[in-house]
Amino acid sequence: MNITVTPEQPQDNKLTAKVTISAADVDAAIKKTYAEIANKYAFQGFRRGHVPRPIINNMMGLESILAQATNDLLNAADPAIVEELDVTPLGQISFGDEPALVVEHSDYEATVTIDVRPEAELESYDAPEVNMPPEEATEAEIDWQINQLLSYQMTYEDTDEDREVAEGDVIGVDIQNVEGAGHLAAENRTVTLNGMQLPAELQEAIVGMKPGETKDVEWVKSHEHEGEVHEHKFSVKVTVKAIKKAVTPELTDELAKKNFGYETVEKLREAVKEEIEADKKTSLPQLKEDRVVEEMGKRLQLDEVPENYKNEI
């Protein structure tokens, strides 16, 4: 593409430039638009790709054809403009709200505006010092990963606690359906009172009960269907059986073999160690880069970071 770009002095992180695109490129863009339309649409009495321009103008409208040619020309010019200016733009190049339409056999001239990165200095260009985790897996990291694996084997056992049930507790309950709550009925069901496993009304009624206590609970739900409001009544008899505690199994050779497929605990730890170190091999370089950038950012001398620059980052 034959293009001339004449920049002006940047102001407020905006660069304005005069752009001139040769008449030959304008004519090529117009020709391409006519060819695409002639091949895309069927015009009665003409073969695809062999439709005279006056027919296309009559059917599509000359202004819409030139608008498409202008849009294609400007899109093609974007990278050439950036290369000529030797800048890294923030966002898209602006040709104004309503760019002028191309005119056949004439150069195309436009004024473009480009948001550019702000100029900034660093207080120091010395290499920053950053703290990094060791490349080798530590015993603490292995222990943490093992504990994560064991958490998947966790069970809940009844306790002898004789206190009121509180939100967040894990409890065992009998729920007997009295009306409309068959989906909740169960014996010694383990539930967590976290607001997700039981209807809010039922959980609210259970909180404050003690193990061995029974309570009748009723609530009504309403919903609208085809303009009519329908009410559904629910009624249950609930008995708190026990407050439960989480029990994590002890890691033994037998558990390592049965649940994780390793002959001994030591072999399981070796496998976990290898996995952690393999992960570090890929993650530590990026972590180092992030921490270096963070430290260099503290040295940046810039009163205000433009909003579009923040979005670009």
C-alpha positions in Angstrom: 0.0 0.0 0.0 1.3 3.4 -1.0 0.7 5.6 2.1 2.1 8.9 3.4 1.9 9.7 7.1 2.8 13.0 8.6 2.7 13.1 12.4 2.2 16.1 14.7 3.7 16.5 18.1 1.9 14.3 20.7 -0.3 16.0 23.3 -1.9 14.4 26.3 -0.8 11.0 25.2 -2.6 11.4 21.8 -0.8 11.5 18.5 -2.4 13.1 15.5 -1.3 12.5 11.9 -2.2 13.4 8.4 -2.6 10.3 6.2 -2.7 10.2 2.5 -3.5 7.0 0.6 -2.7 6.8 -3.1 -5.4 7.0 -5.8 -4.2 3.6 -7.0 -5.0 2.0 -3.7 -8.4 3.8 -3.6 -9.3 2.4 -7.0 -8.1 -1.1 -6.0 -10.4 -1.0 -2.9 -13.4 0.2 -4.9 -12.8 -2.5 -7.6 -12.5 -5.1 -4.9 -15.8 -4.1 -3.3 -17.7 -4.2 -6.7 -16.1 -7.7 -7.3 -17.2 -9.0 -3.9 -20.8 -7.8 -4.4 -21.0 -9.2 -7.9 -19.9 -12.6 -6.7 -21.9 -12.6 -3.5 -25.3 -11.6 -4.8 -27.4 -12.9 -7.7 -28.5 -10.2 -10.2 -31.3 -11.2 -12.6 -30.0 -11.5 -16.2 -26.3 -11.5 -15.2 -23.9 -14.2 -14.3 -22.2 -14.0 -10.9 -19.1 -11.9 -11.1 -20.1 -10.3 -14.4 -22.4 -7.5 -13.3 -21.9 -4.0 -14.6 -21.2 -1.3 -12.1 -24.3 0.8 -13.0 -26.5 -2.2 -12.2 -24.8 -2.7 -8.8 -25.1 1.0 -8.1 -28.8 0.9 -8.9 -29.5 -2.1 -6.7 -27.1 -1.4 -3.8 -26.7 2.3 -3.8 -23.4 4.0 -4.7 -23.0 5.5 -1.3 -23.2 2.2 0.5 -20.7 0.7 -2.0 -18.2 3.5 -1.4 -18.8 3.3 2.4 -17.8 -0.4 2.3 -14.7 0.4 0.1 -13.7 3.1 2.6 -14.1 0.8 5.5 -12.0 -1.9 3.9 -9.3 0.6 2.8 -9.0 2.1 6.3 -8.8 -1.4 7.9 -6.0 -2.3 5.5 -4.2 1.0 6.2 -4.1 0.5 10.0 -0.9 -1.6 10.3 0.8 0.6 7.7 0.0 3.7 9.7 1.3 2.2 12.9 4.5 1.0 11.2 5.1 4.4 9.6 4.6 6.2 13.0 6.7 3.5 14.8 4.3 3.6 17.9 2.5 1.1 20.0 -1.2 2.3 20.0 -3.6 1.9 22.8 -6.8 0.6 21.4 -7.9 1.3 17.8 -6.8 4.1 15.5 -9.5 6.7 15.1 -10.4 8.2 11.7 -13.1 10.4 13.2 -16.8 9.7 13.8 -17.7 9.9 10.1 -14.7 9.3 7.8 -15.0 10.8 4.3 -15.9 8.4 1.5 -13.4 7.4 -1.1 -13.5 9.1 -4.5 -12.5 7.1 -7.5 -9.1 8.1 -9.1 -8.3 10.4 -6.2 -6.0 10.2 -3.2 -7.7 9.6 0.1 -6.8 12.0 2.9 -7.7 11.7 6.5 -6.6 12.9 9.9 -6.1 10.1 12.4 -5.8 10.1 16.2 -4.0 7.5 18.1 -3.8 7.0 21.9 -0.2 6.2 22.7 1.6 5.0 25.8 2.6 7.7 28.3 6.2 8.6 28.5 7.7 7.6 31.9 11.0 7.3 33.6 12.3 4.9 36.3 14.0 6.1 39.4 16.6 3.4 38.9 17.5 0.9 36.1 19.5 -1.4 38.5 18.4 -5.0 38.4 15.7 -5.5 41.1 16.1 -8.1 43.8 13.1 -10.4 44.2 12.4 -13.3 46.6 11.6 -16.6 45.0 10.5 -19.9 46.3 13.0 -22.7 46.0 13.0 -24.9 42.9 13.0 -28.0 45.0 9.8 -29.1 46.8 10.0 -28.4 50.5 8.7 -30.7 53.2 6.0 -28.2 54.0 4.8 -28.1 50.4 4.7 -31.9 50.3 2.8 -32.0 53.6 0.3 -29.5 52.3 -0.3 -31.5 49.1 -0.7 -34.7 51.0 -3.2 -33.1 53.3 -5.2 -31.9 50.3 -5.3 -35.5 49.0 -6.3 -36.8 52.5 -9.1 -34.2 52.6 -10.9 -36.1 49.8 -11.0 -39.1 52.1 -12.6 -37.2 54.9 -15.6 -38.7 56.7 -17.9 -37.3 59.4 -18.5 -39.0 62.7 -21.1 -38.4 65.5 -19.9 -36.6 68.6 -21.2 -36.5 72.1 -21.5 -32.7 72.1 -24.7 -31.6 73.8 -25.1 -28.0 72.7 -27.3 -26.0 70.4 -26.7 -26.4 66.7 -25.1 -23.4 65.0 -24.8 -22.2 61.5 -22.0 -23.9 59.7 -22.2 -27.1 61.8 -22.3 -30.5 60.2 -25.1 -32.6 61.7 -27.0 -35.8 61.3 -30.8 -35.4 61.1 -33.9 -37.5 60.5 -36.3 -35.7 58.2 -39.8 -37.1 58.0 -42.1 -35.9 55.2 -45.5 -34.7 56.5 -46.6 -32.8 53.5 -45.0 -31.8 50.1 -41.4 -32.5 51.2 -40.8 -36.1 50.0 -37.5 -34.9 48.4 -36.1 -34.0 51.8 -37.1 -37.2 53.7 -34.2 -39.2 55.0 -32.8 -41.0 58.0 -29.6 -39.8 59.7 -28.9 -37.6 56.8 -25.6 -35.7 57.0 -26.0 -32.0 56.2 -23.9 -28.9 56.5 -25.8 -25.9 57.7 -24.3 -23.6 55.1 -27.4 -22.3 53.5 -27.1 -24.5 50.5 -28.2 -28.0 51.4 -31.6 -27.3 53.0 -34.4 -24.7 52.4 -33.6 -21.6 54.3 -36.8 -22.0 56.5 -35.8 -25.5 57.5 -32.2 -24.5 58.3 -33.4 -21.5 60.3 -35.6 -23.9 62.4 -32.8 -26.4 63.0 -30.4 -23.8 64.2 -30.7 -23.7 68.0 -31.9 -27.3 68.4 -30.0 -29.8 70.4 -29.2 -33.4 69.6 -32.2 -35.6 70.4 -34.7 -32.8 69.9 -37.6 -33.1 67.5 -39.5 -30.2 65.9 -42.4 -29.8 63.5 -41.5 -27.3 60.8 -43.8 -25.7 58.2 -43.3 -23.2 55.5 -44.9 -22.0 52.3 -43.4 -21.2 48.9 -45.2 -19.2 46.2 -44.5 -18.8 42.5 -46.3 -17.2 39.6 -47.4 -19.2 36.6 -49.3 -17.8 33.6 -50.3 -14.7 35.7 -51.6 -16.8 38.7 -49.8 -17.1 42.0 -49.6 -20.6 43.3 -48.7 -21.6 46.9 -47.0 -24.8 48.0 -47.1 -25.9 51.6 -44.3 -27.9 53.1 -44.3 -29.7 56.4 -41.7 -31.9 58.0 -40.8 -33.5 61.3 -37.1 -33.1 61.9 -34.9 -34.7 64.6 -31.3 -33.7 65.3 -29.4 -37.0 65.8 -25.9 -35.6 66.5 -23.4 -32.9 65.8 -20.7 -34.4 63.6 -17.0 -33.8 63.3 -14.7 -34.2 60.3 -12.3 -37.1 60.5 -9.3 -37.3 58.2 -7.7 -40.8 57.9 -4.2 -41.4 59.1 -1.8 -41.8 56.2 -0.4 -45.4 56.3 1.2 -47.7 53.8 -2.1 -49.5 53.5 -4.0 -46.3 52.8 -1.4 -45.1 50.3 -1.7 -48.4 48.4 -5.5 -48.7 48.6 -6.5 -45.1 47.8 -3.6 -43.7 45.9 -1.9 -46.7 44.2 1.6 -46.4 45.9 3.2 -49.2 47.8 4.3 -47.1 50.7 3.8 -43.6 52.2 7.4 -42.8 51.2 6.7 -43.6 47.5 3.6 -41.4 47.6 5.6 -38.5 49.0 8.3 -39.0 46.3 5.5 -38.9 43.6 4.1 -35.7 45.2 7.5 -34.2 45.3 8.1 -34.9 41.6 4.7 -33.4 40.7 5.4 -30.2 42.7 8.8 -29.7 41.2 7.5 -30.3 37.7 4.9 -27.6 38.3 7.5 -25.2 39.6 9.6 -25.8 36.5 6.9 -24.2 34.4 5.4 -21.7 37.0 8.5 -20.2 38.6 9.7 -18.3 35.4 6.4 -16.5 35.1 6.3 -15.8 38.9 9.8 -14.3 38.6 8.8 -12.1 35.7 5.7 -10.9 37.6 7.7 -10.1 40.7 10.3 -8.2 38.6 7.6 -6.2 36.9 6.0 -5.4 40.3 9.3 -4.2 41.7 10.1 -2.1 38.6 6.6 -0.6 38.8 7.5 0.8 42.2 10.3 2.8 40.5 8.0 4.2 37.9 7.8 8.0 37.8 4.4 8.7 36.5 1.9 11.0 38.1 -1.2 9.5 36.6 -1.7 6.3 34.6 -4.3 7.0 31.7 -7.4 4.9 31.9 -7.0 3.4 28.5 -3.4 2.4 29.4 -4.7 0.5 32.5 -7.2 -1.3 30.2 -4.5 -2.2 27.8 -2.4 -3.7 30.6 
